[in-house]
């Protein structure tokens, strides 16, 4: 009789599950796996830089995260912009860029797939808070980002990004 884990996966005699390792892809060499994981980490750093730059209004840093032909669609597609200049103009015109606003965008649960040497896709859970002191409101929300990435001579860049809202709460700032 073969022992099973609580999920039903068989467990070998050494106590380890025989389930496939999610970090490995079938037929992938160790070198290929390390390269793929290196690219995934670079994309994670790119997304974190994009959001930190957004929160801190570091528009030049944010611009470096974007491909020239980037397409951004925010709030379940209500706000769609194409091209780096249009995206930056839009973001700089939102409440996020106002001196009396503060924001924090946190992402987690990344699922990143390297599709080729220069293309990748990703999904992220988003939790965001935006405080607008001029309106005396605080927005708290959650969403899922869907991204496309392209690798350029300067490294990975965001080719497409947008999110579908799960919820958004606006409350008075007390």
Rosetta constraint file for C-alpha pairs under 8 A:
AtomPair CA 2 CA 10 HARMONIC 6.47 0.50
AtomPair CA 2 CA 11 HARMONIC 6.98 0.50
AtomPair CA 2 CA 12 HARMONIC 7.58 0.50
AtomPair CA 3 CA 10 HARMONIC 5.87 0.50
AtomPair CA 3 CA 11 HARMONIC 5.38 0.50
AtomPair CA 3 CA 12 HARMONIC 7.31 0.50
AtomPair CA 4 CA 8 HARMONIC 5.22 0.50
AtomPair CA 4 CA 9 HARMONIC 5.33 0.50
AtomPair CA 4 CA 10 HARMONIC 4.37 0.50
AtomPair CA 4 CA 11 HARMONIC 5.27 0.50
AtomPair CA 5 CA 9 HARMONIC 5.31 0.50
AtomPair CA 5 CA 10 HARMONIC 6.29 0.50
AtomPair CA 5 CA 11 HARMONIC 6.29 0.50
AtomPair CA 5 CA 17 HARMONIC 7.24 0.50
AtomPair CA 9 CA 17 HARMONIC 6.41 0.50
AtomPair CA 9 CA 18 HARMONIC 6.88 0.50
AtomPair CA 9 CA 19 HARMONIC 6.24 0.50
AtomPair CA 10 CA 17 HARMONIC 5.87 0.50
AtomPair CA 10 CA 18 HARMONIC 5.79 0.50
AtomPair CA 10 CA 19 HARMONIC 7.30 0.50
AtomPair CA 11 CA 15 HARMONIC 5.76 0.50
AtomPair CA 11 CA 16 HARMONIC 5.42 0.50
AtomPair CA 11 CA 17 HARMONIC 4.28 0.50
AtomPair CA 11 CA 18 HARMONIC 5.77 0.50
AtomPair CA 12 CA 16 HARMONIC 5.60 0.50
AtomPair CA 12 CA 17 HARMONIC 6.15 0.50
AtomPair CA 12 CA 18 HARMONIC 6.40 0.50
AtomPair CA 20 CA 24 HARMONIC 7.71 0.50
AtomPair CA 23 CA 33 HARMONIC 7.75 0.50
AtomPair CA 24 CA 28 HARMONIC 6.94 0.50
AtomPair CA 24 CA 33 HARMONIC 6.63 0.50
AtomPair CA 25 CA 33 HARMONIC 7.63 0.50
AtomPair CA 28 CA 32 HARMONIC 5.93 0.50
AtomPair CA 28 CA 33 HARMONIC 6.26 0.50
AtomPair CA 29 CA 33 HARMONIC 6.20 0.50
AtomPair CA 30 CA 34 HARMONIC 6.18 0.50
AtomPair CA 31 CA 35 HARMONIC 6.16 0.50
AtomPair CA 32 CA 36 HARMONIC 6.08 0.50
AtomPair CA 33 CA 37 HARMONIC 6.09 0.50
AtomPair CA 34 CA 38 HARMONIC 6.00 0.50
AtomPair CA 35 CA 39 HARMONIC 6.32 0.50
AtomPair CA 36 CA 40 HARMONIC 6.29 0.50
AtomPair CA 36 CA 114 HARMONIC 6.92 0.50
AtomPair CA 37 CA 41 HARMONIC 6.18 0.50
AtomPair CA 38 CA 42 HARMONIC 6.26 0.50
AtomPair CA 39 CA 43 HARMONIC 6.26 0.50
AtomPair CA 39 CA 114 HARMONIC 7.71 0.50
AtomPair CA 40 CA 44 HARMONIC 6.29 0.50
AtomPair CA 40 CA 112 HARMONIC 6.45 0.50
AtomPair CA 40 CA 113 HARMONIC 7.75 0.50
AtomPair CA 40 CA 114 HARMONIC 7.40 0.50
AtomPair CA 41 CA 45 HARMONIC 6.27 0.50
AtomPair CA 42 CA 46 HARMONIC 6.20 0.50
AtomPair CA 42 CA 156 HARMONIC 7.12 0.50
AtomPair CA 43 CA 47 HARMONIC 6.27 0.50
AtomPair CA 43 CA 149 HARMONIC 7.83 0.50
AtomPair CA 43 CA 156 HARMONIC 6.45 0.50
AtomPair CA 44 CA 48 HARMONIC 6.25 0.50
AtomPair CA 44 CA 110 HARMONIC 7.85 0.50
AtomPair CA 45 CA 49 HARMONIC 6.06 0.50
AtomPair CA 46 CA 50 HARMONIC 6.15 0.50
AtomPair CA 46 CA 65 HARMONIC 6.38 0.50
AtomPair CA 46 CA 156 HARMONIC 7.26 0.50
AtomPair CA 46 CA 157 HARMONIC 7.24 0.50
AtomPair CA 46 CA 158 HARMONIC 7.97 0.50
AtomPair CA 47 CA 51 HARMONIC 6.34 0.50
AtomPair CA 47 CA 65 HARMONIC 7.93 0.50
AtomPair CA 48 CA 52 HARMONIC 6.04 0.50
AtomPair CA 48 CA 107 HARMONIC 7.86 0.50
AtomPair CA 49 CA 53 HARMONIC 5.89 0.50
AtomPair CA 49 CA 61 HARMONIC 7.73 0.50
AtomPair CA 49 CA 62 HARMONIC 7.25 0.50
AtomPair CA 49 CA 65 HARMONIC 7.43 0.50
AtomPair CA 50 CA 54 HARMONIC 6.22 0.50
AtomPair CA 50 CA 61 HARMONIC 7.60 0.50
AtomPair CA 50 CA 62 HARMONIC 5.27 0.50
AtomPair CA 50 CA 65 HARMONIC 6.00 0.50
AtomPair CA 51 CA 55 HARMONIC 6.22 0.50
AtomPair CA 51 CA 62 HARMONIC 7.98 0.50
AtomPair CA 51 CA 105 HARMONIC 6.11 0.50
AtomPair CA 51 CA 106 HARMONIC 7.63 0.50
AtomPair CA 52 CA 56 HARMONIC 6.11 0.50
AtomPair CA 52 CA 104 HARMONIC 7.98 0.50
AtomPair CA 52 CA 105 HARMONIC 7.58 0.50
AtomPair CA 53 CA 57 HARMONIC 5.68 0.50
AtomPair CA 53 CA 58 HARMONIC 4.72 0.50
AtomPair CA 53 CA 59 HARMONIC 6.58 0.50
AtomPair CA 53 CA 61 HARMONIC 6.05 0.50
AtomPair CA 53 CA 62 HARMONIC 5.26 0.50
AtomPair CA 54 CA 58 HARMONIC 6.47 0.50
AtomPair CA 54 CA 59 HARMONIC 7.19 0.50
AtomPair CA 54 CA 62 HARMONIC 6.63 0.50
AtomPair CA 54 CA 96 HARMONIC 7.61 0.50
AtomPair CA 55 CA 96 HARMONIC 7.16 0.50
AtomPair CA 55 CA 102 HARMONIC 7.02 0.50
AtomPair CA 55 CA 103 HARMONIC 5.28 0.50
AtomPair CA 55 CA 104 HARMONIC 5.78 0.50
AtomPair CA 55 CA 105 HARMONIC 6.98 0.50
AtomPair CA 57 CA 96 HARMONIC 7.71 0.50
AtomPair CA 57 CA 97 HARMONIC 6.13 0.50
AtomPair CA 58 CA 62 HARMONIC 6.24 0.50
AtomPair CA 59 CA 63 HARMONIC 6.00 0.50
AtomPair CA 59 CA 88 HARMONIC 7.34 0.50
AtomPair CA 59 CA 92 HARMONIC 7.97 0.50
AtomPair CA 60 CA 64 HARMONIC 6.48 0.50
AtomPair CA 61 CA 65 HARMONIC 6.93 0.50
AtomPair CA 62 CA 66 HARMONIC 7.08 0.50
AtomPair CA 63 CA 84 HARMONIC 7.11 0.50
AtomPair CA 63 CA 88 HARMONIC 7.22 0.50
AtomPair CA 64 CA 157 HARMONIC 7.76 0.50
AtomPair CA 65 CA 156 HARMONIC 7.88 0.50
AtomPair CA 65 CA 157 HARMONIC 5.25 0.50
AtomPair CA 65 CA 158 HARMONIC 6.06 0.50
AtomPair CA 66 CA 70 HARMONIC 6.16 0.50
AtomPair CA 66 CA 84 HARMONIC 6.63 0.50
AtomPair CA 66 CA 157 HARMONIC 5.18 0.50
AtomPair CA 66 CA 158 HARMONIC 4.78 0.50
AtomPair CA 66 CA 159 HARMONIC 6.52 0.50
AtomPair CA 67 CA 84 HARMONIC 6.93 0.50
AtomPair CA 67 CA 150 HARMONIC 7.52 0.50
AtomPair CA 67 CA 157 HARMONIC 5.32 0.50
AtomPair CA 67 CA 158 HARMONIC 5.65 0.50
AtomPair CA 67 CA 159 HARMONIC 5.30 0.50
AtomPair CA 68 CA 83 HARMONIC 5.90 0.50
AtomPair CA 68 CA 84 HARMONIC 5.23 0.50
AtomPair CA 69 CA 82 HARMONIC 6.75 0.50
AtomPair CA 69 CA 83 HARMONIC 4.54 0.50
AtomPair CA 69 CA 84 HARMONIC 6.28 0.50
AtomPair CA 69 CA 159 HARMONIC 6.80 0.50
AtomPair CA 70 CA 82 HARMONIC 5.92 0.50
AtomPair CA 70 CA 83 HARMONIC 4.96 0.50
AtomPair CA 70 CA 84 HARMONIC 5.81 0.50
AtomPair CA 70 CA 87 HARMONIC 7.93 0.50
AtomPair CA 70 CA 158 HARMONIC 6.70 0.50
AtomPair CA 70 CA 159 HARMONIC 4.55 0.50
AtomPair CA 70 CA 160 HARMONIC 5.41 0.50
AtomPair CA 70 CA 161 HARMONIC 7.99 0.50
AtomPair CA 71 CA 80 HARMONIC 7.32 0.50
AtomPair CA 71 CA 81 HARMONIC 5.87 0.50
AtomPair CA 71 CA 82 HARMONIC 4.44 0.50
AtomPair CA 71 CA 83 HARMONIC 6.14 0.50
AtomPair CA 71 CA 84 HARMONIC 7.98 0.50
AtomPair CA 71 CA 87 HARMONIC 7.76 0.50
AtomPair CA 71 CA 159 HARMONIC 6.41 0.50
AtomPair CA 71 CA 160 HARMONIC 4.67 0.50
AtomPair CA 71 CA 161 HARMONIC 6.59 0.50
AtomPair CA 72 CA 79 HARMONIC 7.92 0.50
AtomPair CA 72 CA 80 HARMONIC 5.58 0.50
AtomPair CA 72 CA 81 HARMONIC 5.34 0.50
AtomPair CA 72 CA 82 HARMONIC 6.41 0.50
AtomPair CA 72 CA 87 HARMONIC 6.77 0.50
AtomPair CA 72 CA 160 HARMONIC 5.61 0.50
AtomPair CA 72 CA 161 HARMONIC 4.93 0.50
AtomPair CA 72 CA 162 HARMONIC 5.53 0.50
AtomPair CA 73 CA 77 HARMONIC 4.75 0.50
AtomPair CA 73 CA 78 HARMONIC 7.00 0.50
AtomPair CA 73 CA 79 HARMONIC 5.44 0.50
AtomPair CA 73 CA 80 HARMONIC 4.11 0.50
AtomPair CA 73 CA 81 HARMONIC 6.42 0.50
AtomPair CA 73 CA 161 HARMONIC 6.40 0.50
AtomPair CA 73 CA 162 HARMONIC 4.48 0.50
AtomPair CA 73 CA 163 HARMONIC 6.95 0.50
AtomPair CA 74 CA 78 HARMONIC 6.24 0.50
AtomPair CA 74 CA 79 HARMONIC 5.11 0.50
AtomPair CA 74 CA 80 HARMONIC 6.37 0.50
AtomPair CA 74 CA 161 HARMONIC 7.94 0.50
AtomPair CA 74 CA 162 HARMONIC 4.96 0.50
AtomPair CA 74 CA 163 HARMONIC 5.56 0.50
AtomPair CA 74 CA 164 HARMONIC 7.54 0.50
AtomPair CA 75 CA 79 HARMONIC 6.50 0.50
AtomPair CA 75 CA 162 HARMONIC 7.46 0.50
AtomPair CA 75 CA 163 HARMONIC 5.96 0.50
AtomPair CA 75 CA 164 HARMONIC 5.95 0.50
AtomPair CA 75 CA 165 HARMONIC 6.02 0.50
AtomPair CA 76 CA 162 HARMONIC 7.30 0.50
AtomPair CA 76 CA 163 HARMONIC 5.63 0.50
AtomPair CA 76 CA 164 HARMONIC 4.18 0.50
AtomPair CA 76 CA 165 HARMONIC 5.98 0.50
AtomPair CA 77 CA 162 HARMONIC 7.28 0.50
AtomPair CA 77 CA 163 HARMONIC 7.55 0.50
AtomPair CA 77 CA 164 HARMONIC 7.54 0.50
AtomPair CA 81 CA 86 HARMONIC 5.92 0.50
AtomPair CA 81 CA 87 HARMONIC 5.46 0.50
AtomPair CA 81 CA 90 HARMONIC 7.61 0.50
AtomPair CA 82 CA 86 HARMONIC 6.13 0.50
AtomPair CA 82 CA 87 HARMONIC 6.50 0.50
AtomPair CA 83 CA 87 HARMONIC 6.29 0.50
AtomPair CA 84 CA 88 HARMONIC 6.14 0.50
AtomPair CA 85 CA 89 HARMONIC 6.08 0.50
AtomPair CA 86 CA 90 HARMONIC 6.11 0.50
AtomPair CA 87 CA 91 HARMONIC 6.22 0.50
AtomPair CA 88 CA 92 HARMONIC 6.01 0.50
AtomPair CA 89 CA 93 HARMONIC 6.24 0.50
AtomPair CA 90 CA 94 HARMONIC 6.60 0.50
AtomPair CA 91 CA 96 HARMONIC 7.29 0.50
AtomPair CA 91 CA 97 HARMONIC 7.15 0.50
AtomPair CA 92 CA 96 HARMONIC 7.35 0.50
AtomPair CA 92 CA 97 HARMONIC 5.25 0.50
AtomPair CA 93 CA 97 HARMONIC 6.53 0.50
AtomPair CA 94 CA 98 HARMONIC 7.34 0.50
AtomPair CA 95 CA 101 HARMONIC 6.51 0.50
AtomPair CA 95 CA 132 HARMONIC 7.13 0.50
AtomPair CA 96 CA 101 HARMONIC 6.07 0.50
AtomPair CA 96 CA 102 HARMONIC 6.66 0.50
AtomPair CA 96 CA 103 HARMONIC 6.55 0.50
AtomPair CA 96 CA 130 HARMONIC 7.35 0.50
AtomPair CA 97 CA 101 HARMONIC 7.11 0.50
AtomPair CA 100 CA 132 HARMONIC 6.27 0.50
AtomPair CA 100 CA 133 HARMONIC 5.43 0.50
AtomPair CA 100 CA 134 HARMONIC 6.24 0.50
AtomPair CA 101 CA 130 HARMONIC 7.05 0.50
AtomPair CA 101 CA 131 HARMONIC 5.39 0.50
AtomPair CA 101 CA 132 HARMONIC 4.48 0.50
AtomPair CA 101 CA 133 HARMONIC 5.94 0.50
AtomPair CA 101 CA 134 HARMONIC 7.68 0.50
AtomPair CA 102 CA 130 HARMONIC 5.78 0.50
AtomPair CA 102 CA 131 HARMONIC 5.17 0.50
AtomPair CA 102 CA 132 HARMONIC 6.78 0.50
AtomPair CA 103 CA 128 HARMONIC 7.30 0.50
AtomPair CA 103 CA 129 HARMONIC 5.53 0.50
AtomPair CA 103 CA 130 HARMONIC 4.28 0.50
AtomPair CA 103 CA 131 HARMONIC 6.18 0.50
AtomPair CA 104 CA 128 HARMONIC 5.65 0.50
AtomPair CA 104 CA 129 HARMONIC 5.34 0.50
AtomPair CA 104 CA 130 HARMONIC 6.60 0.50
AtomPair CA 105 CA 126 HARMONIC 6.87 0.50
AtomPair CA 105 CA 127 HARMONIC 6.03 0.50
AtomPair CA 105 CA 128 HARMONIC 4.43 0.50
AtomPair CA 105 CA 129 HARMONIC 6.60 0.50
AtomPair CA 106 CA 126 HARMONIC 5.72 0.50
AtomPair CA 106 CA 127 HARMONIC 5.25 0.50
AtomPair CA 106 CA 128 HARMONIC 6.13 0.50
AtomPair CA 107 CA 124 HARMONIC 5.98 0.50
AtomPair CA 107 CA 125 HARMONIC 5.36 0.50
AtomPair CA 107 CA 126 HARMONIC 4.54 0.50
AtomPair CA 107 CA 127 HARMONIC 6.38 0.50
AtomPair CA 108 CA 124 HARMONIC 5.81 0.50
AtomPair CA 108 CA 125 HARMONIC 5.22 0.50
AtomPair CA 108 CA 126 HARMONIC 6.69 0.50
AtomPair CA 109 CA 123 HARMONIC 7.85 0.50
AtomPair CA 109 CA 124 HARMONIC 5.63 0.50
AtomPair CA 109 CA 125 HARMONIC 5.82 0.50
AtomPair CA 110 CA 122 HARMONIC 6.77 0.50
AtomPair CA 110 CA 123 HARMONIC 5.66 0.50
AtomPair CA 110 CA 124 HARMONIC 4.70 0.50
AtomPair CA 110 CA 125 HARMONIC 7.20 0.50
AtomPair CA 111 CA 122 HARMONIC 5.44 0.50
AtomPair CA 111 CA 123 HARMONIC 5.22 0.50
AtomPair CA 111 CA 124 HARMONIC 6.69 0.50
AtomPair CA 112 CA 120 HARMONIC 7.03 0.50
AtomPair CA 112 CA 121 HARMONIC 5.75 0.50
AtomPair CA 112 CA 122 HARMONIC 4.23 0.50
AtomPair CA 112 CA 123 HARMONIC 6.56 0.50
AtomPair CA 113 CA 120 HARMONIC 5.55 0.50
AtomPair CA 113 CA 121 HARMONIC 5.41 0.50
AtomPair CA 113 CA 122 HARMONIC 6.29 0.50
AtomPair CA 114 CA 119 HARMONIC 6.31 0.50
AtomPair CA 114 CA 120 HARMONIC 4.34 0.50
AtomPair CA 114 CA 121 HARMONIC 6.69 0.50
AtomPair CA 115 CA 119 HARMONIC 5.45 0.50
AtomPair CA 115 CA 120 HARMONIC 5.07 0.50
AtomPair CA 115 CA 121 HARMONIC 7.31 0.50
AtomPair CA 116 CA 120 HARMONIC 6.88 0.50
AtomPair CA 117 CA 151 HARMONIC 7.60 0.50
AtomPair CA 118 CA 149 HARMONIC 7.97 0.50
AtomPair CA 118 CA 150 HARMONIC 5.38 0.50
AtomPair CA 118 CA 151 HARMONIC 4.47 0.50
AtomPair CA 118 CA 152 HARMONIC 7.29 0.50
AtomPair CA 119 CA 148 HARMONIC 7.47 0.50
AtomPair CA 119 CA 149 HARMONIC 5.73 0.50
AtomPair CA 119 CA 150 HARMONIC 4.79 0.50
AtomPair CA 119 CA 151 HARMONIC 6.36 0.50
AtomPair CA 120 CA 148 HARMONIC 5.90 0.50
AtomPair CA 120 CA 149 HARMONIC 5.03 0.50
AtomPair CA 120 CA 150 HARMONIC 6.56 0.50
AtomPair CA 121 CA 146 HARMONIC 7.58 0.50
AtomPair CA 121 CA 147 HARMONIC 5.61 0.50
AtomPair CA 121 CA 148 HARMONIC 4.45 0.50
AtomPair CA 121 CA 149 HARMONIC 5.96 0.50
AtomPair CA 122 CA 145 HARMONIC 7.95 0.50
AtomPair CA 122 CA 146 HARMONIC 5.87 0.50
AtomPair CA 122 CA 147 HARMONIC 5.04 0.50
AtomPair CA 122 CA 148 HARMONIC 6.39 0.50
AtomPair CA 122 CA 149 HARMONIC 7.94 0.50
AtomPair CA 123 CA 144 HARMONIC 6.82 0.50
AtomPair CA 123 CA 145 HARMONIC 5.47 0.50
AtomPair CA 123 CA 146 HARMONIC 4.68 0.50
AtomPair CA 123 CA 147 HARMONIC 6.25 0.50
AtomPair CA 124 CA 144 HARMONIC 5.57 0.50
AtomPair CA 124 CA 145 HARMONIC 5.02 0.50
AtomPair CA 124 CA 146 HARMONIC 6.76 0.50
AtomPair CA 125 CA 142 HARMONIC 7.42 0.50
AtomPair CA 125 CA 143 HARMONIC 6.07 0.50
AtomPair CA 125 CA 144 HARMONIC 4.61 0.50
AtomPair CA 125 CA 145 HARMONIC 6.34 0.50
AtomPair CA 126 CA 141 HARMONIC 7.99 0.50
AtomPair CA 126 CA 142 HARMONIC 5.37 0.50
AtomPair CA 126 CA 143 HARMONIC 5.02 0.50
AtomPair CA 126 CA 144 HARMONIC 5.65 0.50
AtomPair CA 126 CA 145 HARMONIC 6.76 0.50
AtomPair CA 127 CA 140 HARMONIC 7.54 0.50
AtomPair CA 127 CA 141 HARMONIC 5.81 0.50
AtomPair CA 127 CA 142 HARMONIC 4.57 0.50
AtomPair CA 127 CA 143 HARMONIC 6.71 0.50
AtomPair CA 128 CA 139 HARMONIC 7.81 0.50
AtomPair CA 128 CA 140 HARMONIC 5.74 0.50
AtomPair CA 128 CA 141 HARMONIC 5.32 0.50
AtomPair CA 128 CA 142 HARMONIC 6.32 0.50
AtomPair CA 129 CA 138 HARMONIC 6.98 0.50
AtomPair CA 129 CA 139 HARMONIC 5.45 0.50
AtomPair CA 129 CA 140 HARMONIC 4.55 0.50
AtomPair CA 129 CA 141 HARMONIC 6.57 0.50
AtomPair CA 130 CA 138 HARMONIC 5.67 0.50
AtomPair CA 130 CA 139 HARMONIC 5.02 0.50
AtomPair CA 130 CA 140 HARMONIC 6.68 0.50
AtomPair CA 131 CA 136 HARMONIC 7.69 0.50
AtomPair CA 131 CA 137 HARMONIC 6.03 0.50
AtomPair CA 131 CA 138 HARMONIC 4.45 0.50
AtomPair CA 131 CA 139 HARMONIC 6.40 0.50
AtomPair CA 131 CA 173 HARMONIC 7.73 0.50
AtomPair CA 132 CA 136 HARMONIC 5.79 0.50
AtomPair CA 132 CA 137 HARMONIC 5.36 0.50
AtomPair CA 132 CA 138 HARMONIC 6.21 0.50
AtomPair CA 133 CA 137 HARMONIC 6.51 0.50
AtomPair CA 133 CA 173 HARMONIC 7.57 0.50
AtomPair CA 136 CA 172 HARMONIC 5.85 0.50
AtomPair CA 136 CA 173 HARMONIC 4.92 0.50
AtomPair CA 136 CA 174 HARMONIC 7.76 0.50
AtomPair CA 137 CA 170 HARMONIC 6.50 0.50
AtomPair CA 137 CA 171 HARMONIC 5.57 0.50
AtomPair CA 137 CA 172 HARMONIC 4.50 0.50
AtomPair CA 137 CA 173 HARMONIC 4.68 0.50
AtomPair CA 138 CA 170 HARMONIC 5.63 0.50
AtomPair CA 138 CA 171 HARMONIC 5.37 0.50
AtomPair CA 138 CA 172 HARMONIC 6.23 0.50
AtomPair CA 138 CA 173 HARMONIC 5.68 0.50
AtomPair CA 139 CA 168 HARMONIC 6.80 0.50
AtomPair CA 139 CA 169 HARMONIC 5.53 0.50
AtomPair CA 139 CA 170 HARMONIC 4.49 0.50
AtomPair CA 139 CA 171 HARMONIC 6.55 0.50
AtomPair CA 140 CA 168 HARMONIC 5.79 0.50
AtomPair CA 140 CA 169 HARMONIC 5.19 0.50
AtomPair CA 140 CA 170 HARMONIC 6.57 0.50
AtomPair CA 141 CA 165 HARMONIC 7.57 0.50
AtomPair CA 141 CA 166 HARMONIC 7.47 0.50
AtomPair CA 141 CA 167 HARMONIC 5.43 0.50
AtomPair CA 141 CA 168 HARMONIC 4.21 0.50
AtomPair CA 141 CA 169 HARMONIC 6.09 0.50
AtomPair CA 142 CA 165 HARMONIC 6.12 0.50
AtomPair CA 142 CA 166 HARMONIC 5.47 0.50
AtomPair CA 142 CA 167 HARMONIC 5.56 0.50
AtomPair CA 142 CA 168 HARMONIC 6.67 0.50
AtomPair CA 143 CA 163 HARMONIC 6.03 0.50
AtomPair CA 143 CA 164 HARMONIC 5.40 0.50
AtomPair CA 143 CA 165 HARMONIC 4.20 0.50
AtomPair CA 143 CA 166 HARMONIC 4.92 0.50
AtomPair CA 143 CA 167 HARMONIC 7.00 0.50
AtomPair CA 144 CA 163 HARMONIC 5.25 0.50
AtomPair CA 144 CA 164 HARMONIC 5.48 0.50
AtomPair CA 144 CA 165 HARMONIC 6.69 0.50
AtomPair CA 144 CA 166 HARMONIC 7.50 0.50
AtomPair CA 145 CA 161 HARMONIC 6.84 0.50
AtomPair CA 145 CA 162 HARMONIC 5.43 0.50
AtomPair CA 145 CA 163 HARMONIC 4.08 0.50
AtomPair CA 145 CA 164 HARMONIC 6.62 0.50
AtomPair CA 146 CA 160 HARMONIC 7.98 0.50
AtomPair CA 146 CA 161 HARMONIC 5.86 0.50
AtomPair CA 146 CA 162 HARMONIC 5.68 0.50
AtomPair CA 146 CA 163 HARMONIC 6.06 0.50
AtomPair CA 147 CA 158 HARMONIC 7.14 0.50
AtomPair CA 147 CA 159 HARMONIC 7.45 0.50
AtomPair CA 147 CA 160 HARMONIC 5.36 0.50
AtomPair CA 147 CA 161 HARMONIC 4.39 0.50
AtomPair CA 147 CA 162 HARMONIC 6.62 0.50
AtomPair CA 148 CA 158 HARMONIC 6.18 0.50
AtomPair CA 148 CA 159 HARMONIC 5.30 0.50
AtomPair CA 148 CA 160 HARMONIC 4.88 0.50
AtomPair CA 148 CA 161 HARMONIC 6.52 0.50
AtomPair CA 149 CA 156 HARMONIC 6.49 0.50
AtomPair CA 149 CA 157 HARMONIC 5.59 0.50
AtomPair CA 149 CA 158 HARMONIC 4.63 0.50
AtomPair CA 149 CA 159 HARMONIC 4.96 0.50
AtomPair CA 149 CA 160 HARMONIC 6.88 0.50
AtomPair CA 150 CA 156 HARMONIC 5.62 0.50
AtomPair CA 150 CA 157 HARMONIC 5.42 0.50
AtomPair CA 150 CA 158 HARMONIC 6.45 0.50
AtomPair CA 150 CA 159 HARMONIC 5.93 0.50
AtomPair CA 151 CA 155 HARMONIC 5.34 0.50
AtomPair CA 151 CA 156 HARMONIC 4.17 0.50
AtomPair CA 151 CA 157 HARMONIC 6.13 0.50
AtomPair CA 152 CA 156 HARMONIC 6.01 0.50
AtomPair CA 152 CA 157 HARMONIC 7.08 0.50
